[in-house]
Amino acid sequence: MSCLIIPVGETNLLLPNVTVAEILPWRKIKKWDSAPRWCLGLLGWRGETVPVVRYEKLNDAYCSAEAGRCLLIMNRTQAGSARAFYGLAVDGLPRLVRLGNDDLKNISATLKIADAAHLQVGLEQATVPRLSYLEELLGTLPDY
């Protein structure tokens, strides 16, 4: 399976490659006063307006950074939403990895609300985000 290892805060996220529509250099994000803490604001992308999420803030982790190294435009994984995309602020350049069943090992760790699993991927540790939870939260955002 083709996946991306994505540096976010003090961890790496592990996502299937198909969940990422595009990787962009950092751009100015329009502030959105009524946005929850985990939403940095809105970004114009290919004629659409997408909310930009800071993953660490979903887990109530301290994160002073409002900017990152780049932005991921994410494909929604849940059907039934009018919004097909959202942005994810990341702190480093994503790296493509090819993984098989033998390449992943579960790590015993406390999962936070936005985490699905913690894994050992080669020599690195990574968190698999619970995209269904993130997308549920996105569905609660007011119209923008």
C-alpha positions in Angstrom: 0.0 0.0 0.0 1.3 3.5 -0.8 1.2 5.8 2.2 2.5 9.2 3.3 4.4 9.8 6.5 3.5 13.4 7.4 5.3 15.4 10.1 2.8 17.1 12.4 3.8 18.7 15.7 5.8 16.1 17.7 4.5 13.1 15.8 4.1 11.7 12.3 0.8 10.9 10.7 0.4 7.9 8.5 -2.2 8.2 5.7 -3.0 6.2 2.6 -1.8 8.1 -0.4 -5.3 8.3 -1.9 -6.6 10.5 1.0 -4.3 13.3 -0.2 -5.5 15.3 -3.2 -2.6 17.7 -3.4 0.4 19.0 -1.4 0.8 22.8 -1.5 3.5 25.1 -0.2 2.3 27.2 2.7 -0.2 29.9 1.8 -1.9 32.6 3.6 -5.0 31.3 5.3 -8.0 33.7 5.7 -8.9 34.0 9.4 -12.4 32.9 10.3 -13.6 34.4 13.5 -16.3 31.8 14.2 -14.0 28.8 13.6 -13.3 26.4 16.4 -9.8 26.3 17.9 -8.7 23.4 15.7 -9.6 25.2 12.4 -7.0 27.8 11.4 -9.2 29.4 8.8 -10.2 29.1 5.2 -8.1 28.6 2.1 -9.0 29.2 -1.6 -8.1 26.2 -3.7 -9.2 25.5 -7.3 -12.3 27.6 -7.1 -13.4 26.2 -3.7 -13.1 27.4 -0.1 -11.7 24.7 2.2 -11.3 24.8 6.0 -7.7 24.2 7.2 -7.3 21.9 10.3 -4.4 21.7 12.8 -4.4 18.1 13.8 -2.6 18.7 17.2 -5.5 20.9 18.3 -8.0 18.2 17.6 -6.4 16.3 20.4 -6.2 19.4 22.6 -2.4 19.3 22.4 -0.6 22.6 22.8 0.3 24.1 19.5 1.4 27.7 19.2 2.1 27.4 15.5 -0.4 29.0 13.2 1.7 28.4 10.1 3.3 25.2 8.9 5.7 24.1 6.2 3.0 23.0 3.7 -0.7 22.3 3.4 -2.3 19.0 2.4 -5.6 19.2 0.6 -7.4 16.1 1.8 -10.1 14.1 0.0 -13.0 13.4 2.3 -13.4 9.7 3.1 -17.0 9.9 4.3 -19.9 10.2 1.8 -22.8 12.5 2.1 -21.0 15.9 2.6 -21.3 18.8 0.3 -17.7 19.7 1.1 -15.4 17.2 -0.7 -12.1 18.6 0.5 -10.4 20.1 3.5 -6.9 21.3 4.3 -4.4 19.9 6.9 -1.5 22.1 8.1 1.7 20.1 8.4 5.2 20.9 9.7 7.4 19.1 7.2 7.4 17.6 3.8 5.4 14.4 3.5 7.3 11.3 2.4 5.9 8.5 0.3 6.4 5.0 1.6 5.3 1.6 0.3 4.1 -0.7 3.1 3.1 -4.3 3.4 1.6 -6.2 6.4 5.1 -7.0 7.7 6.1 -3.3 7.7 3.7 -2.3 10.4 3.6 -3.1 14.1 1.1 -1.8 16.7 2.6 0.2 19.6 1.0 0.2 23.0 0.2 3.8 23.6 -2.7 5.9 24.9 -4.9 7.0 22.0 -6.2 10.5 22.0 -9.7 11.3 20.6 -8.5 12.0 17.0 -6.1 9.0 16.9 -7.0 5.6 15.4 -3.7 3.8 16.1 -0.1 4.2 16.9 2.3 2.1 14.7 5.9 1.4 14.3 6.8 2.0 10.6 10.3 0.8 10.0 12.4 2.8 12.4 9.8 5.5 13.0 6.6 5.8 15.0 3.5 7.2 13.4 -0.1 7.9 14.3 -3.0 6.9 12.1 -5.6 9.7 12.4 -9.3 8.9 12.9 -10.4 10.7 9.7 -14.1 9.8 10.4 -13.9 11.9 13.6 -12.2 14.8 11.9 -14.8 14.7 9.1 -17.6 14.6 11.6 -16.2 17.8 13.2 -15.9 19.4 9.8 -19.6 18.7 9.3 -20.5 20.8 12.3 -18.8 23.9 10.9 -21.2 26.7 10.0 -21.5 27.7 6.4 -18.6 29.8 5.0 
